[in-house]
Amino acid sequence: MWLTFGRFAEGIVEALGMAEIDERAIAERWRVMEGALDERARRRWAAAEARSHGRGGIAAVVRATPISESTVRRGLAELDCGEALEPSRVRRRGGGRKRLTEKDPTLVSDLERLVEAGVRGDPERPLRWSSKSGAKLAGGLREAGHQVADTTVLKTLKELGYSLQANRKTKEGSSHPDRDAQFRHINETAKAALAAGQPVISVDTKKKELVGDFKNPGREWQPKGEPELVRSHDFKDKELGKAIPYGIYDLADDTGWVNVGIDNDTAQFAVASIRSLWQHLGSDRYPNATTLTITADCGGSNGNSTRLWKAELQRLADETGLAINVCHFPPGTSKWRRVAGGSLSPWRSQIPA
């Protein structure tokens, strides 16, 4: 029965003059041409392909490609009318979906009103930036009755000359009239000591770290499924304490010394670190030294107003016979010192017992 019906169907196709359409060939031609065609060329290619197959060509092209039937029929209409567009256009002028700012005329004004409270930067410059995220701005616009998504808000802000940026540390605050003179004095004092072959060091307490099995940022290679287990909370271990690196940089020798303590960052610890440097390296490196020049910031264990720091330095001067000169940098300039922020090269460390 099925064989008889199949022969009957073939007879009908032959009688109507219809040939079987090879949809695989259509799909292959589409795969080859897809990347080289723009929107208009795709429509016209699909229309020409469908017309070349006659009856059933439209359905075959729709099944073989991701092009919709309405797109194929629109392409056929363009072929029939012979309309020619400008070379740089794929749609007629005025075609496509209207911009949201055209359909919603108050969108831009309401967006600028929301951004105004968070605007940063010089108003005279063409580029402005906002401290509010696109999601928060879109939420505020939706509360005001606008139907808008985050991406539309970001695109509109870019067209208005806004950009999302982070803060930049540039303001130094007020400047004391003697500020420049203080820096010149520190520089001249250090240069004179170095010219005379006397030691000049820069000191600072480095970043403190918890001692123990605590989580650290970053990743390391481990067997799959066997990560290193650490504590869930970063509470200080009372027995192990906290590592306190005190860095000392020798300007003349371009070397550093790091003394690591596990108790507290005190003036006694700071001077003990300097004493340790002098005993292990300084006395051999500078056998004829008569002075020791120290540059430091004005806070912490080596602060200019810390009495214990001065008393411990006097004790060190008595022990070594050195005349110790201390130059403190002004507040807010600790990052300007040679030892601040970065690493010491090469690192020499001592962990006290």
Steps between C-alpha positions, in 0.01 A plus 500: 500500500776748595697415187195568284440835676864601458488432125175693485659800673797491263257499211324809635834684536598410144159603374523842665856552375644528855855383565625391842689783676839413650482679836846375599650687205312815606634465854856456370476807278366699798787383719752622243333836433367595845811679626540713186143638487344790684133520597376617159719254306374211715139590420566518129710183493220309677242646257707409194564149637127445565398633158753277320327190637150606396204360692602402858821703483406732786423212737822324401715807571328553837565138599863499380605837649421705812330762281131553575223482239415867545861595422500289184172655383633850574801419286273384216310826523824695474601299194164564334495874560862545399560755779867598532638617834811704563816284508560565870143418612328167566156649576292781360530834674274501803490122513569289806389541858471853631750611763369488854598864551270591207204303636565623856592871474550551877740208540819703446397785731398261777826305458710815526305601810588168665863523395540861609538409869780259415683701234875536545770681308555844351176630342704690241647180360309300235531169686298454816466194720242370744537324834170313454477165325280433199283260703422764764425765240273263307318415822443870573366555149261206527368643827431822308293308244755437225536157342877478464775239544850538642663471157289786362597720795870430447474566126315827559754614761783433256325709234459782755874497572504305828727212599519283812835551673669437832643758738857621451720608788645835394407754769780568748295726725621833639867587467698650789721794399805313634411174329741536210777622731452188713544271200808693389648468847442122505651461155806713575559323833488157334721610210760646734512181707533281190774724359690461826470120488262491796204257513152627409201273554126527441271312740135400503270229632377285211160332462413281799393141432321241711710194585328164455278313257305803377358560153721693259395647163601320183521134401766229488530158338356218708370150419150524358235510771757547778523873578700610802264540796519826695306665778158643421561818707804729508526535876849551639655185646597584859791255495643573155422872497548725201809548284622861513771569239710808571684603184832687489647620171868592468511779239875480433521121464154465339414206726226430748460335837170372636458412864182301569335516840199309629396717794422871456621785281663715766785750508713241682444256212584768242830594665579131563468446124747783432734361765483155340587648159798685643633197687471261205584726203543867581809484721691293240372701203579837658795442739589871514146627547444777753138589415184316402231686308145360515206609283154396619136599489349689790265228627499151648780351704755747359280809529650840570291549815566156651720545809592134519638518143732785604604327821582174320699687234701671772574161652614374159720808456662434837567137410647565155661841550316630191342842471151416377314753283128438435314672214121460509295551186185720522160337552349344189834442325598159633476352148773736381769324703727244335391215731125565485249289312731280295723206574858510626767358271672282593300380801685406815282395789541400858230350718575573867485217746 
